[in-house]
Every structure is written in structure tokens, then in C-alpha cells.
Amino acid sequence: MTQLQQSHGPQFTRIYSYGAARGDLVVPNDELVGPIDSSDEWIQQRTGIITRTRASAGILAVDLATDAAREAIEKSGVPADQIDVVIVATISNVQQTPSMAAVVADRVGSNPAAAYDTNAACAGFSYAVTQADALIRAGAAHYALVIGAEKLSDVVDPTDRSISFLLGDGAGAVVIGPSETVGISPAVWGSDGSKADAVGMNATLTEFRDGEAPWPTLRQEGQTVFRWAVWDMAKVAKRALELAGITADDLAAFIPHQANMRIIDEFAKQLKLPDSVVIARDIATTGNTSAASIPLATHRLLQEHPELSGGLALQIGFGAGLVFGAQVVVLP
């Protein structure tokens, strides 16, 4: 009987570089408070957001993804035509098909890379890194381009008090490839679909088409999401540290999904992070960019703290679904 061959890849992978693209508009709280009968002070106290970036009407999520990808590829030193898988994490591709990933792969010169979008909301970037790491180590790819890209201003209702003032637009990208040492730890990822109504779209496209609902936009049950994020996700983060074989004292940085500054602060307390750990707080001026928030926050952290290069960072994403993903990575 003929013996099939099976692929095998390198033992370890790492992140080579980060790229970023934020929306071209800086939107302060004062521009959003009228329709939700709120105030700049209330938004800052509740979320820590001072301004958020949003993209002009002519700029699409795929454009932001392309810009972030180009920077990541240039900094990685990997020729674009050697990237053989492109994964875009997004919930805001307003064109259902083709995938954003296939368009980006063509734009950056990575044809004929395998390319697909993945929808895991705010955990999307962590999910995509987990997939890229596994694909490379299995021999299904050699270099991967992973992007979190969102234009959430397309799916927000300005009159909604539950989430509208949180959201921003942007994209963050990384190039992942083989490594001689461990650069990405085992992932803790999963979901809890029983809480699916806690955060998500308020209608379907067919309901919109049939005139039964307005354009679908994001909504959330704030308190439900806050409690879940703080208590359940702290356990996930601790488990990620255990699987990585390290403790919080070994970390150089903590990069949680930029959902809410209060959640980030509570996270730090739950994890008992020492003062030496730099905590990403990109939400203050970028807002919540869902799948893009972790790479955007990491990109900014590395710009502001270049000494973090080579250090360990715990990243964790959590959001609609309710889905979650966490792992420890070596910063490039």
C-alpha cells in the first residue's frame, strides 16, 4: 500500500515585526456626547477614553489592513512573495466576499498565498496568531502575515449608549515565521456561546433587507461584559502564564484587548503584576478597535518602550461570542 506523505515544519515560531494603521480622524468625546446625552467626563470616568481614531468615509477596513501589512512586511525583512498564508481577523468587512485577506495578499505582493478572514471579534488577533503558529509548525506555511483590521464606525449607531462611544478604526499586523527558540507559547482559547446576547449585532442582514430592522449595529450589555471580562478572563490569563511556564514576574509587558481602561486596571490587580511590567493603555487615544486593538497597542508600546524588545508579553483578547484567546509572545 502506498504510504502518504505528511508535512512537518519548524519546531518553534516567533513574531518578527509589527505594523500599524490608525484611522485618519481624531474624534474627541465632545463630538459624540450629544446623541447619547452624555459628557466627556462621564466617558473618561467609565472607559478611560479621551479621543478615538476613526477613518474617513473613503477609507475602508481593507485599506487600513493593507497599510499595516506593508509596514510589518518591510520591518520583518521577509520578502512579500515568501509569505504563504495571510489571515485577517475582522468583524467589519462590509463586503461578505471576497475575503479581506485575499485582497490584501494581492496588494502587498503575496499572491498566491492562502488567504482567509476569521471572525472572533476582539479575540480575533489572538485566534489568528494561534492559527499561524500552528500552520507554520505543521509545515502548511513558512511565513504568515496576520492582521487585525476594523472599521467599526461602519457598524455603530451614534445614539446607542452601550457601545458607540467606545469604538475606533484601525489595523495592526505582524509577520510570523520560524524560530530557533520558542517565541509563541501555547494558546488558551475558547468560547461561551451561552452568553452570545451579551455583545453583538442587533439585527441580521436579511432583516435589514426585508425592512424588518435598521442597518445592523453593535450593542452590548455593559455590566455582563465587564464582569465576564474581569473575573473569567483573569483566570484565562493566569492559565496562559502557566502554559507558558512563567509567572507574572517574568513579563516585560501586559497587552490586553483595549476594551475599557477600568477592565485593564482590574486585570492588572487580579494578575498581581509587578510595577516592572509595562501595561498597554492605547485605548485612551485609539479607542476600542476590536480585533485590531492588541497589535495596535503593541506597536505603540514598542515605539514608546524600545527596551521591551526581546521581552515577554502576555496578550489576551476577549469579546463577542463570547470568545477569548491568550498567549505569551516574545516581542521583536
C-alpha positions in Angstrom: 0.0 0.0 0.0 1.3 3.4 -1.0 2.4 5.5 2.1 1.1 9.1 2.1 3.5 11.8 3.0 2.7 14.4 5.6 4.1 17.8 6.1 6.3 18.9 9.0 7.5 22.3 9.9 9.9 24.0 12.3 9.7 23.3 16.0 9.3 26.9 17.0 7.9 30.2 15.7 8.1 33.9 16.6 6.7 37.3 15.7 9.2 39.1 13.5 7.6 42.6 13.4 4.6 44.8 13.9 2.8 47.3 11.6 0.0 49.7 12.3 -2.5 52.0 10.7 -5.0 54.1 12.6 -8.0 56.0 11.2 -7.1 59.4 9.9 -9.6 61.3 12.1 -9.1 62.1 15.8 -12.6 62.1 17.4 -12.8 63.6 20.9 -15.5 62.7 23.3 -17.2 66.0 22.9 -18.1 65.2 19.3 -20.1 62.1 20.4 -21.9 63.1 23.6 -24.9 64.9 22.1 -26.7 61.9 20.6 -26.2 59.8 23.8 -26.9 62.6 26.2 -23.6 62.2 28.0 -20.4 64.1 28.7 -16.7 64.0 28.2 -16.2 63.5 31.9 -18.6 60.5 32.0 -16.9 58.8 29.1 -13.5 59.3 30.6 -14.5 58.0 34.0 -16.3 55.0 32.6 -13.8 54.0 29.9 -10.6 56.0 30.1 -11.1 57.1 26.5 -10.1 60.7 25.7 -10.2 60.5 21.9 -10.5 57.7 19.4 -9.3 57.3 15.8 -11.8 56.8 13.0 -11.4 56.6 9.3 -12.9 58.9 6.7 -15.8 57.7 4.5 -13.4 56.8 1.6 -11.1 54.7 3.7 -12.1 51.0 4.1 -11.0 48.5 6.7 -9.1 46.7 3.9 -7.2 49.9 3.2 -6.1 50.1 6.9 -5.2 46.4 6.8 -3.0 47.0 3.7 -1.1 49.9 5.2 -0.4 48.0 8.5 0.6 44.9 6.5 3.1 46.8 4.4 4.8 48.2 7.4 5.0 44.8 9.1 6.5 43.2 6.0 9.0 45.9 5.4 10.2 45.7 9.1 10.3 41.9 9.1 12.9 41.5 6.4 10.8 38.8 4.8 10.1 39.3 1.1 6.4 39.6 0.5 6.4 36.8 -2.1 7.6 34.4 0.5 4.6 34.9 2.7 2.4 31.9 2.0 -0.6 32.5 4.3 -2.5 35.7 5.1 -5.1 35.8 7.9 -7.2 38.8 8.6 -9.2 39.0 11.9 -12.2 41.3 11.4 -15.9 41.8 12.1 -16.3 44.8 9.9 -15.7 43.6 6.4 -18.9 45.1 4.9 -18.3 43.1 1.7 -19.1 39.5 2.7 -16.8 38.1 -0.1 -14.1 38.1 -1.3 -12.2 38.0 1.9 -10.2 41.0 3.0 -7.2 38.7 3.3 -7.2 37.8 -0.4 -7.3 41.4 -1.4 -4.5 42.4 1.0 -2.4 39.4 -0.2 -2.6 40.7 -3.7 -2.0 44.3 -2.8 1.2 43.6 -0.8 2.7 41.2 -3.3 2.0 37.8 -1.6 0.0 36.1 -4.3 -0.7 33.2 -4.5 -0.7 32.9 -0.7 -3.5 31.1 1.1 -5.7 33.9 2.4 -8.8 34.0 4.6 -10.7 36.1 7.1 -11.5 34.9 10.6 -14.3 36.3 12.8 -13.6 36.0 16.5 -14.3 39.7 17.4 -12.0 41.1 20.0 -10.2 37.8 20.4 -9.6 37.6 16.6 -5.9 38.6 16.6 -5.1 36.1 19.3 -7.0 33.4 17.3 -5.2 34.3 14.1 -1.7 34.2 15.8 -2.6 30.8 17.2 -3.6 29.5 13.7 -0.5 31.0 12.1 1.8 29.4 14.7 0.1 26.0 14.2 0.2 26.2 10.4 3.9 27.0 10.3 4.9 24.3 12.8 2.8 21.8 10.9 4.6 22.7 7.6 1.4 24.1 6.0 3.1 27.5 5.7 6.5 29.0 6.1 5.8 32.7 6.8 2.4 34.1 7.8 1.0 37.6 7.7 -1.6 38.1 10.5 -3.7 41.3 10.6 -6.4 42.6 12.9 -8.4 45.2 10.9 -11.6 47.1 11.8 -13.6 50.0 10.7 -16.1 49.8 13.5 -17.5 53.3 12.6 -19.4 51.5 9.8 -21.3 49.3 12.4 -22.0 51.8 15.1 -25.2 53.7 16.0 -24.3 57.2 17.2 -27.4 57.2 19.5 -26.5 53.9 21.3 -25.3 54.5 24.9 -24.0 50.9 25.3 -21.0 50.9 23.0 -21.0 53.6 20.4 -18.6 55.9 22.2 -16.1 53.1 22.7 -15.3 52.2 19.2 -12.5 53.3 16.8 -11.0 52.3 13.5 -7.5 50.8 12.8 -5.4 47.8 11.8 -2.4 46.1 13.3 -0.3 43.5 11.5 2.5 41.0 12.3 4.7 38.7 10.3 5.3 35.3 11.9 7.9 32.8 10.9 10.3 30.0 12.0 12.4 30.5 15.1 15.3 28.7 16.8 13.7 29.2 20.2 10.1 29.4 21.5 8.6 32.8 20.5 4.9 32.0 20.9 3.6 30.0 23.8 0.6 27.6 23.8 -2.7 29.4 23.5 -5.7 29.4 25.9 -8.6 29.9 23.6 -12.3 29.1 23.6 -15.9 30.5 23.7 -19.1 30.6 25.7 -21.9 30.9 23.2 -24.5 30.8 26.1 -23.6 34.5 26.6 -23.9 35.3 22.9 -26.5 38.0 23.5 -24.2 40.0 25.8 -22.4 41.7 22.9 -23.0 41.5 19.2 -25.1 42.8 16.3 -28.6 43.8 17.0 -30.1 42.5 13.7 -29.3 40.4 10.6 -28.6 41.5 7.1 -31.8 39.6 5.9 -33.9 41.5 8.4 -32.4 44.7 7.1 -33.0 43.7 3.5 -36.6 42.8 4.3 -37.3 46.2 6.0 -37.7 44.5 9.4 -34.8 46.2 11.1 -32.4 49.1 10.6 -28.8 48.7 9.5 -27.3 46.2 12.0 -25.0 47.8 14.6 -23.1 46.6 17.6 -24.7 46.5 21.1 -23.6 45.2 24.4 -24.8 44.6 28.0 -22.1 46.6 29.7 -22.3 45.1 33.2 -22.4 41.5 31.9 -19.4 42.0 29.7 -17.5 43.9 32.4 -18.0 41.1 35.0 -17.1 38.4 32.5 -14.0 40.2 31.2 -12.7 40.9 34.7 -13.4 37.6 36.5 -13.4 34.9 33.9 -10.7 36.4 31.7 -8.3 36.9 34.6 -8.5 33.1 35.0 -7.7 32.6 31.3 -4.7 35.0 31.6 -3.4 33.1 34.6 -3.8 29.8 32.7 -1.8 31.3 29.8 1.1 32.1 32.1 1.0 28.5 33.4 1.1 27.0 30.0 4.0 29.3 29.0 5.9 28.1 32.1 6.4 31.5 33.5 5.0 33.8 36.2 3.8 37.4 36.1 7.2 38.4 37.4 8.8 37.2 34.2 6.7 39.5 32.0 8.0 42.7 30.4 4.6 43.8 29.2 0.9 43.1 29.5 -1.2 43.8 26.4 -4.9 43.1 26.9 -7.6 43.8 24.4 -8.2 47.6 24.7 -11.9 47.3 25.8 -12.1 49.6 28.7 -9.4 51.2 31.0 -11.3 50.0 34.1 -11.1 46.4 32.9 -7.4 46.8 32.1 -6.7 48.2 35.6 -8.7 45.5 37.3 -6.9 42.9 35.2 -3.5 44.2 36.5 -4.8 43.8 40.1 -6.1 40.3 39.5 -2.8 39.2 38.0 -0.7 40.9 40.7 1.5 42.4 38.1 4.7 43.9 39.4 5.5 47.5 38.7 8.2 46.5 36.3 5.5 45.2 33.8 4.6 47.8 31.2 0.8 47.8 30.6 -0.6 48.8 27.2 -3.2 51.6 27.5 -3.6 52.5 23.9 -7.4 52.8 24.4 -7.0 56.3 25.8 -6.4 57.8 22.3 -7.3 55.0 19.9 -10.5 53.6 21.4 -11.7 50.0 21.2 -10.7 48.6 17.8 -11.8 45.0 18.4 -9.5 42.6 16.5 -7.0 45.4 15.8 -6.5 46.5 19.4 -3.8 44.1 20.6 -1.4 44.6 17.6 -2.1 48.4 17.6 -1.4 48.6 21.3 1.8 46.5 21.0 3.0 48.6 18.1 2.7 51.8 20.1 4.2 50.2 23.2 7.3 49.2 21.2 7.6 52.7 19.8 7.4 54.2 23.3 9.5 51.5 25.0 12.0 50.0 22.6 13.8 48.4 25.5 10.9 45.9 25.6 12.3 44.2 22.5 13.2 40.6 23.4 10.9 40.6 26.5 7.9 38.5 27.2 4.4 39.9 26.7 1.1 38.4 27.8 -1.6 39.2 25.2 -5.3 38.4 25.7 -8.4 39.1 23.6 -12.0 38.7 24.7 -15.3 39.8 23.2 -18.4 39.0 21.2 -19.3 35.4 21.1 -18.2 35.3 23.9 -14.8 34.3 22.7 -11.3 34.5 24.2 -7.7 33.9 23.4 -4.5 34.4 25.2 -0.8 33.5 24.8 2.6 34.8 25.8 4.9 36.1 23.0 8.4 37.3 22.7 8.4 40.9 21.5 10.5 41.5 18.4 
